């Protein structure tokens, strides 16, 4: 997983090719895998653990909190940071009186285009940092899910599921950095840091697995919620809002669900 993110991120930064279709197909397939992992695999296991302590479906409630935590961080906290940045840029342009350029005559349209392109360029510099944090949160929770597993079959199933998705994360991160005005050396450093987060999450999960069964059950519920969140809000919504190839993407989505369902069944 480390090398997938690192190498694909570097390739994306240096490459002039942008294969969006391949990434979309992978995300569609992975969305089915993630949804099945969260609902069919991790959540029932955590519920079986926690039901011994509380006569209430507490595992499902904790999973909702895990889902809500990522929802808050990505869609509320980071969105406010991004919106505030945009607002500050616009206020600065307005303060300098440059907004008047947009309504000037045709002779000054070239200056207007330069101003707009400069503004977009600044915004592209913020995007990869926010994306790095978002992918980092996902990577840590995903790694913890592997780390707390006790069966070899569970570890292999989760590992293969995540490996089918990690290269796409590295590619997306590399593309975001490539479109920014950040120095290449700093781009590579951020890619390497993002790649390290999955192994760090696995290590944290291994530490947690040495604790009480109650803690393991709670962590499993949180990771189940995070898997459901990644599948539903990050992958499914993003990919199926695109107009092209929806039928093929849906087939890949179903194949992901079927594959993980078979793994759980034979397990």
C-alpha positions as CSV (number, residue, x, y, z in Angstrom):
1,X,0.0,0.0,0.0
2,X,2.9,2.3,0.8
3,X,4.6,1.8,-2.6
4,X,1.3,2.1,-4.4
5,X,0.6,5.6,-3.1
6,X,4.2,6.7,-3.4
7,X,5.0,5.4,-6.9
8,X,1.6,6.3,-8.5
9,X,1.7,9.7,-6.9
10,X,5.2,10.4,-8.3
11,X,4.2,9.1,-11.7
12,X,1.1,11.3,-11.7
13,X,3.2,14.4,-10.9
14,X,5.7,13.7,-13.7
15,X,3.3,12.3,-16.3
16,X,1.3,14.2,-18.9
17,X,-1.3,11.4,-19.2
18,X,-4.5,11.6,-17.2
19,X,-6.5,8.4,-17.5
20,X,-9.7,9.4,-15.7
21,X,-11.7,6.4,-17.1
22,X,-9.4,3.9,-15.4
23,X,-9.5,5.7,-12.1
24,X,-13.4,5.9,-12.3
25,X,-13.7,2.2,-13.1
26,X,-11.4,1.3,-10.2
27,X,-13.4,3.6,-7.8
28,X,-16.7,2.1,-8.9
29,X,-15.4,-1.4,-8.2
30,X,-13.8,-0.4,-4.9
31,X,-17.0,1.3,-3.7
32,X,-18.8,-2.0,-3.8
33,X,-15.9,-3.6,-1.9
34,X,-15.8,-0.9,0.8
35,X,-19.5,-0.9,1.3
36,X,-19.5,-4.7,1.7
37,X,-16.5,-4.7,4.0
38,X,-18.1,-2.1,6.3
39,X,-21.6,-3.7,6.4
40,X,-21.0,-7.4,6.0
41,X,-17.6,-7.9,7.5
42,X,-16.4,-5.4,10.1
43,X,-19.8,-4.3,11.6
44,X,-21.2,-7.7,12.4
45,X,-17.9,-8.7,14.0
46,X,-17.8,-5.6,16.2
47,X,-21.5,-6.0,17.1
48,X,-20.8,-9.6,18.2
49,X,-18.0,-8.3,20.4
50,X,-19.9,-5.4,22.0
51,X,-23.2,-7.1,22.5
52,X,-21.5,-9.0,25.3
53,X,-21.0,-5.8,27.2
54,X,-24.2,-3.8,26.4
55,X,-27.6,-5.1,25.6
56,X,-28.1,-2.6,22.8
57,X,-26.9,-2.4,19.2
58,X,-24.1,-0.1,20.3
59,X,-21.8,-1.2,17.5
60,X,-24.2,0.3,14.9
61,X,-24.4,3.6,16.9
62,X,-20.6,3.9,17.2
63,X,-20.4,3.2,13.4
64,X,-22.8,6.1,12.8
65,X,-20.5,8.3,15.0
66,X,-17.5,7.1,12.9
67,X,-19.4,8.0,9.7
68,X,-20.4,11.4,11.2
69,X,-16.8,12.1,12.3
70,X,-15.5,11.9,8.8
71,X,-18.5,13.8,7.5
72,X,-17.7,16.7,9.9
73,X,-14.0,16.7,9.1
74,X,-14.3,16.6,5.3
75,X,-17.6,18.4,4.6
76,X,-17.8,20.9,7.4
77,X,-14.3,21.6,8.8
78,X,-12.2,21.4,5.6
79,X,-15.0,23.0,3.5
80,X,-15.0,26.0,5.8
81,X,-11.2,26.3,5.6
82,X,-11.4,26.2,1.8
83,X,-14.4,28.6,1.6
84,X,-12.6,31.0,4.0
85,X,-9.5,30.9,1.7
86,X,-11.6,31.7,-1.3
87,X,-13.4,34.5,0.6
88,X,-10.0,36.0,1.6
89,X,-8.8,36.0,-1.9
90,X,-11.9,37.7,-3.2
91,X,-11.8,40.3,-0.5
92,X,-8.2,41.0,-1.3
93,X,-9.0,41.4,-5.0
94,X,-12.0,43.6,-4.1
95,X,-9.9,45.7,-1.8
96,X,-7.4,46.4,-4.6
97,X,-10.2,47.4,-6.9
98,X,-9.3,44.6,-9.3
99,X,-12.9,43.3,-9.5
100,X,-13.7,46.3,-11.7
101,X,-11.5,44.7,-14.4
102,X,-14.2,42.2,-15.1
103,X,-16.7,44.8,-16.3
104,X,-14.2,46.8,-18.3
105,X,-14.3,47.0,-22.1
106,X,-13.0,44.3,-24.5
107,X,-9.6,46.0,-24.7
108,X,-8.8,44.9,-21.2
109,X,-10.2,41.3,-21.3
110,X,-6.7,39.9,-21.5
111,X,-5.8,41.4,-18.2
112,X,-9.0,40.0,-16.8
113,X,-8.2,36.5,-18.0
114,X,-4.7,36.7,-16.3
115,X,-6.4,37.8,-13.1
116,X,-8.9,34.9,-13.1
117,X,-6.2,32.4,-14.0
118,X,-4.0,33.7,-11.2
119,X,-6.9,33.3,-8.8
120,X,-7.6,29.7,-9.9
121,X,-3.9,28.9,-9.7
122,X,-3.8,30.0,-6.0
123,X,-6.8,27.9,-5.2
124,X,-5.2,24.9,-6.8
125,X,-2.3,25.3,-4.4
126,X,-4.7,24.7,-1.4
127,X,-6.5,21.7,-2.9
128,X,-3.6,19.1,-2.6
129,X,-3.1,20.0,1.1
130,X,-6.7,19.4,1.9
131,X,-6.7,16.3,-0.2
132,X,-3.6,15.0,1.6
133,X,-5.4,15.4,5.0
134,X,-8.6,13.7,3.7
135,X,-6.7,10.8,2.2
136,X,-4.6,10.6,5.3
137,X,-7.6,10.2,7.6
138,X,-8.9,7.5,5.3
139,X,-5.6,5.7,5.3
140,X,-5.3,5.7,9.1
141,X,-8.8,4.3,9.6
142,X,-8.2,1.7,6.9
143,X,-4.9,0.7,8.4
144,X,-6.4,0.4,11.9
145,X,-9.1,-1.9,10.4
146,X,-6.3,-4.3,9.2
147,X,-4.3,-3.9,12.4
148,X,-7.1,-5.1,14.7
149,X,-7.8,-8.2,12.7
150,X,-6.8,-11.5,14.4
151,X,-7.4,-13.9,11.5
152,X,-5.1,-14.3,8.5
153,X,-8.1,-14.5,6.2
154,X,-9.5,-11.2,7.5
155,X,-6.1,-9.5,7.0
156,X,-5.8,-10.8,3.5
157,X,-9.4,-9.8,2.6
158,X,-9.0,-6.3,3.9
159,X,-5.5,-5.9,2.5
160,X,-6.5,-6.9,-1.0
161,X,-9.5,-4.6,-0.8
162,X,-7.4,-1.6,0.2
163,X,-4.7,-2.4,-2.3
164,X,-7.3,-2.3,-5.1
165,X,-7.9,1.3,-4.2
166,X,-4.6,2.8,-2.9
167,X,-3.1,3.3,-6.4
168,X,-6.0,5.5,-7.3
169,X,-5.5,7.6,-4.2
170,X,-1.9,8.1,-5.0
171,X,-2.8,9.0,-8.6
172,X,-5.5,11.5,-7.5
173,X,-3.1,13.1,-5.0
174,X,-0.3,13.4,-7.6
175,X,-2.7,15.0,-10.1
176,X,-3.8,17.6,-7.5
177,X,-0.2,18.5,-6.8
178,X,0.7,18.6,-10.5
179,X,-2.0,21.2,-11.1
180,X,-0.7,23.4,-8.2
181,X,2.3,25.8,-8.2
182,X,3.9,24.0,-5.3
183,X,7.6,23.1,-5.7
184,X,8.3,19.6,-7.0
185,X,10.5,18.7,-4.0
186,X,7.7,19.6,-1.6
187,X,5.1,17.7,-3.7
188,X,7.2,14.5,-3.5
189,X,7.6,14.9,0.3
190,X,3.8,15.1,0.8
191,X,3.3,12.1,-1.4
192,X,5.8,10.1,0.7
193,X,4.1,11.3,4.0
194,X,0.7,10.3,2.6
195,X,2.0,6.9,1.7
196,X,3.3,6.3,5.2
197,X,-0.1,6.8,6.8
198,X,-1.5,3.4,5.9
199,X,1.4,1.5,7.6
200,X,1.1,3.9,10.6
201,X,-2.6,3.0,10.8
202,X,-1.8,-0.7,10.7
203,X,0.7,-0.3,13.5
204,X,-1.8,1.6,15.6
205,X,-4.3,-1.1,15.0
206,X,-1.8,-3.8,16.1
207,X,-1.2,-1.8,19.3
208,X,-5.0,-1.6,19.9
209,X,-5.4,-5.3,19.3
210,X,-3.3,-6.0,22.4
211,X,-5.8,-4.1,24.5
212,X,-9.2,-5.3,25.8
213,X,-11.8,-6.8,23.6
214,X,-14.1,-3.8,24.4
215,X,-11.6,-1.4,22.8
216,X,-11.2,-3.6,19.8
217,X,-15.0,-3.7,19.3
218,X,-15.3,0.1,19.6
219,X,-12.4,0.7,17.1
220,X,-13.9,-1.8,14.7
221,X,-17.3,0.0,14.8
222,X,-15.6,3.3,14.1
223,X,-13.7,1.8,11.1
224,X,-16.9,0.2,9.8
225,X,-18.5,3.6,9.8
226,X,-15.5,5.1,8.0
227,X,-15.6,2.4,5.3
228,X,-19.3,3.0,4.7
229,X,-18.6,6.8,4.5
230,X,-15.8,6.4,2.0
231,X,-17.9,4.1,-0.1
232,X,-21.1,6.1,-0.1
233,X,-20.0,9.7,0.0
234,X,-16.5,9.7,-1.6
235,X,-16.7,6.9,-4.2
236,X,-20.4,6.2,-5.1
237,X,-21.6,9.8,-5.2
238,X,-18.5,11.1,-7.1
239,X,-18.5,8.4,-9.7
240,X,-22.2,8.0,-10.4
241,X,-22.7,11.7,-10.8
242,X,-20.6,11.5,-14.0
243,X,-22.6,11.1,-17.1
244,X,-20.5,8.6,-19.0
245,X,-20.2,4.9,-18.6
246,X,-22.7,4.6,-15.7
247,X,-23.9,1.2,-16.7
248,X,-20.4,-0.3,-16.8
249,X,-19.6,1.4,-13.5
250,X,-22.7,0.0,-11.9
251,X,-21.7,-3.5,-13.0
252,X,-18.2,-3.1,-11.5
253,X,-19.9,-1.8,-8.3
254,X,-22.0,-5.0,-8.1
255,X,-18.9,-7.1,-8.8
256,X,-17.2,-5.5,-5.9
257,X,-20.1,-6.4,-3.6
258,X,-20.3,-10.0,-4.9
259,X,-16.6,-10.5,-4.5
260,X,-16.6,-9.4,-0.9
261,X,-19.8,-11.3,-0.2
262,X,-18.2,-14.5,-1.4
263,X,-15.1,-13.9,0.7
264,X,-17.3,-13.4,3.8
265,X,-19.4,-16.5,3.0
266,X,-16.4,-18.9,2.5
267,X,-14.8,-17.4,5.6
